[in-house]
Amino acid sequence: MKKLFFTLSLALLAGIAIAQDLTYTVVNTVTGTNTGSIDLSVSGGVAPFTYSWTGPSGFVSATEDISGLEYGNYIVTVTDKYCGIAVITMFVDNDIASSVAENNTNPIAVFPNPASGQISVTSEKMLDGARFRLVNTAGQTIIEKNDISGNAFVVDLSGVSKGVYFIEINNSGTISRTRFVKN
């Protein structure tokens, strides 16, 4: 009787799995012109990558970088060769007269998310006199704090209505944004 033996080898490959594997630059739109753009870069995972964008007014795209954007939220899902997935939301704001580049080289984290009473905000880099803003989806500043230092701080949400918000930190001209939900 012949016996056959098979050896099964499994290789676990680390794919892109978190938003920190994605960096991006947002150029805001000039009011009424749909001139915004997002330049996306992937730093983790295994190529090739697929991109699935959604945005306001039924916007969809499958390219890495997008342009001709109007004001609003844009969500990208990036999938690598081994099905590693990263999802991130970016916000294209209205600039009254000119476009300003936003570079997300300092990822920030918010927890808990969603939250109701207060949130903790942490930054990968040390903040030195940074400005914090909590912005609603209409682009209105709800809470603003100046002269933030260190890499973590707490924000009281009492008086803030339920909804989707963006947290923005401007640290010496480097702007980082992330989305958060108040419940």
FENZI-V335571 format. One record per residue. SS is DSSP state (alpha for helix, beta for strand, coil for the rest). PHI is phi in degrees with one decimal (* if undefined). D_CENTER is the distance of its C-alpha to the mean C-alpha in Angstrom with 1 decimal. Layout:
BEGIN
ss:SS phi:PHI d_center:D_CENTER
ss:SS phi:PHI d_center:D_CENTER
END
This chain:
BEGIN
ss:coil phi:* d_center:61.2
ss:coil phi:-88.9 d_center:58.3
ss:coil phi:-117.6 d_center:55.0
ss:coil phi:-109.9 d_center:51.8
ss:coil phi:-116.7 d_center:49.0
ss:coil phi:-115.1 d_center:45.5
ss:coil phi:-108.1 d_center:42.9
ss:coil phi:-108.7 d_center:39.3
ss:coil phi:-110.1 d_center:36.7
ss:coil phi:-116.3 d_center:33.1
ss:coil phi:-115.7 d_center:30.4
ss:coil phi:-94.6 d_center:27.0
ss:coil phi:-106.6 d_center:24.4
ss:coil phi:-80.5 d_center:21.1
ss:coil phi:-101.7 d_center:18.4
ss:coil phi:-70.7 d_center:14.7
ss:coil phi:-138.8 d_center:13.7
ss:coil phi:-133.5 d_center:10.6
ss:alpha phi:-62.9 d_center:7.0
ss:alpha phi:-66.8 d_center:8.7
ss:alpha phi:-77.5 d_center:10.8
ss:beta phi:-115.5 d_center:8.4
ss:beta phi:-121.5 d_center:8.4
ss:beta phi:-152.7 d_center:8.3
ss:beta phi:-124.9 d_center:10.3
ss:beta phi:-109.1 d_center:10.4
ss:beta phi:-108.0 d_center:14.0
ss:coil phi:-67.8 d_center:14.6
ss:beta phi:-83.3 d_center:17.4
ss:beta phi:-81.6 d_center:20.8
ss:coil phi:-44.4 d_center:22.0
ss:coil phi:79.5 d_center:23.7
ss:coil phi:-113.0 d_center:23.3
ss:coil phi:51.0 d_center:20.3
ss:coil phi:-111.1 d_center:19.6
ss:beta phi:-70.6 d_center:15.9
ss:beta phi:-151.9 d_center:14.3
ss:beta phi:-133.1 d_center:11.3
ss:beta phi:-107.1 d_center:12.4
ss:beta phi:-103.9 d_center:10.7
ss:beta phi:-132.2 d_center:12.3
ss:beta phi:-108.3 d_center:12.8
ss:coil phi:-108.4 d_center:14.4
ss:coil phi:-124.9 d_center:15.6
ss:coil phi:82.0 d_center:17.5
ss:coil phi:-124.0 d_center:20.6
ss:coil phi:-65.7 d_center:21.0
ss:coil phi:-81.3 d_center:21.4
ss:coil phi:-112.6 d_center:18.0
ss:beta phi:-115.8 d_center:17.6
ss:beta phi:-126.1 d_center:14.8
ss:beta phi:-133.2 d_center:14.6
ss:beta phi:-101.3 d_center:12.9
ss:beta phi:-133.7 d_center:13.6
ss:coil phi:-162.1 d_center:13.5
ss:alpha phi:-64.1 d_center:16.1
ss:alpha phi:56.0 d_center:19.8
ss:alpha phi:76.6 d_center:19.6
ss:coil phi:-61.0 d_center:17.6
ss:beta phi:-141.5 d_center:17.3
ss:beta phi:-157.8 d_center:17.2
ss:coil phi:-121.7 d_center:17.7
ss:coil phi:-100.3 d_center:17.2
ss:coil phi:-66.9 d_center:14.8
ss:coil phi:-111.0 d_center:14.5
ss:beta phi:-128.7 d_center:14.9
ss:beta phi:-148.1 d_center:16.9
ss:beta phi:70.4 d_center:19.1
ss:beta phi:-92.0 d_center:16.3
ss:coil phi:-92.8 d_center:17.1
ss:coil phi:-58.4 d_center:15.4
ss:beta phi:141.8 d_center:13.0
ss:beta phi:-88.1 d_center:9.9
ss:beta phi:-125.4 d_center:9.2
ss:beta phi:-114.8 d_center:8.3
ss:beta phi:-120.6 d_center:9.1
ss:beta phi:-112.4 d_center:11.1
ss:beta phi:-110.0 d_center:12.5
ss:beta phi:-120.5 d_center:15.8
ss:coil phi:-97.1 d_center:18.1
ss:coil phi:-54.7 d_center:21.9
ss:coil phi:-103.6 d_center:22.3
ss:coil phi:68.8 d_center:20.0
ss:coil phi:-68.0 d_center:17.3
ss:beta phi:-126.0 d_center:14.1
ss:beta phi:-132.4 d_center:10.4
ss:beta phi:-127.3 d_center:8.1
ss:beta phi:-144.1 d_center:4.5
ss:beta phi:-109.0 d_center:4.4
ss:beta phi:-120.6 d_center:4.9
ss:beta phi:-120.9 d_center:8.0
ss:beta phi:-98.3 d_center:11.2
ss:coil phi:-96.1 d_center:13.6
ss:beta phi:-91.3 d_center:17.4
ss:beta phi:-105.0 d_center:19.2
ss:coil phi:-69.9 d_center:22.9
ss:coil phi:-121.2 d_center:24.5
ss:coil phi:-149.8 d_center:22.3
ss:coil phi:-96.4 d_center:19.0
ss:coil phi:-125.9 d_center:17.0
ss:beta phi:-81.0 d_center:14.7
ss:beta phi:-119.6 d_center:11.4
ss:beta phi:-120.9 d_center:10.7
ss:coil phi:-91.1 d_center:7.9
ss:coil phi:-93.0 d_center:10.8
ss:coil phi:-128.0 d_center:10.7
ss:coil phi:-58.2 d_center:8.1
ss:beta phi:-118.8 d_center:8.9
ss:beta phi:-124.1 d_center:9.9
ss:beta phi:-127.6 d_center:11.5
ss:beta phi:-146.9 d_center:14.6
ss:coil phi:-71.0 d_center:16.2
ss:coil phi:-145.0 d_center:13.7
ss:coil phi:-74.0 d_center:15.3
ss:beta phi:-140.7 d_center:17.7
ss:coil phi:-127.9 d_center:20.9
ss:coil phi:-91.0 d_center:22.7
ss:beta phi:-152.0 d_center:20.5
ss:beta phi:-127.0 d_center:17.2
ss:beta phi:-104.7 d_center:16.9
ss:beta phi:-115.4 d_center:14.1
ss:beta phi:-123.1 d_center:14.2
ss:beta phi:-123.1 d_center:13.3
ss:beta phi:-66.7 d_center:14.0
ss:beta phi:-108.4 d_center:16.1
ss:beta phi:-67.5 d_center:18.9
ss:beta phi:-96.5 d_center:18.6
ss:beta phi:-136.8 d_center:21.7
ss:beta phi:71.1 d_center:22.3
ss:beta phi:-74.7 d_center:18.7
ss:beta phi:-111.6 d_center:17.9
ss:beta phi:-108.1 d_center:15.8
ss:beta phi:-135.4 d_center:15.1
ss:beta phi:-103.7 d_center:14.4
ss:beta phi:-120.6 d_center:14.1
ss:beta phi:-82.0 d_center:15.1
ss:coil phi:-70.3 d_center:14.3
ss:coil phi:-89.1 d_center:17.3
ss:coil phi:86.4 d_center:15.9
ss:coil phi:-86.6 d_center:18.4
ss:beta phi:-76.5 d_center:18.2
ss:beta phi:-97.3 d_center:19.3
ss:beta phi:-134.3 d_center:19.4
ss:beta phi:-138.3 d_center:19.5
ss:beta phi:-131.4 d_center:20.6
ss:beta phi:-116.5 d_center:21.8
ss:beta phi:58.0 d_center:23.1
ss:beta phi:-85.9 d_center:20.8
ss:beta phi:-129.4 d_center:21.8
ss:beta phi:95.2 d_center:21.2
ss:beta phi:-127.0 d_center:18.1
ss:beta phi:-153.8 d_center:18.1
ss:beta phi:-157.2 d_center:19.2
ss:beta phi:-113.5 d_center:19.8
ss:beta phi:-122.5 d_center:19.2
ss:beta phi:-80.6 d_center:21.9
ss:coil phi:-101.4 d_center:20.9
ss:coil phi:-62.2 d_center:24.5
ss:coil phi:89.1 d_center:25.1
ss:coil phi:-94.8 d_center:21.5
ss:coil phi:-69.1 d_center:21.8
ss:coil phi:-62.1 d_center:20.2
ss:beta phi:153.4 d_center:17.2
ss:beta phi:-97.3 d_center:13.4
ss:beta phi:-134.6 d_center:12.1
ss:beta phi:-118.2 d_center:9.4
ss:beta phi:-101.7 d_center:10.0
ss:beta phi:-124.7 d_center:10.4
ss:beta phi:-122.0 d_center:12.4
ss:beta phi:-108.7 d_center:14.6
ss:beta phi:-114.5 d_center:16.5
ss:coil phi:56.2 d_center:19.2
ss:coil phi:92.0 d_center:17.4
ss:beta phi:-91.5 d_center:14.2
ss:beta phi:-104.9 d_center:11.4
ss:beta phi:-120.7 d_center:8.2
ss:beta phi:-133.4 d_center:6.1
ss:beta phi:-148.2 d_center:4.8
ss:beta phi:-95.2 d_center:6.8
ss:beta phi:-150.3 d_center:10.2
ss:beta phi:-116.6 d_center:13.5
ss:beta phi:-99.2 d_center:16.9
ss:coil phi:-117.0 d_center:19.8
END
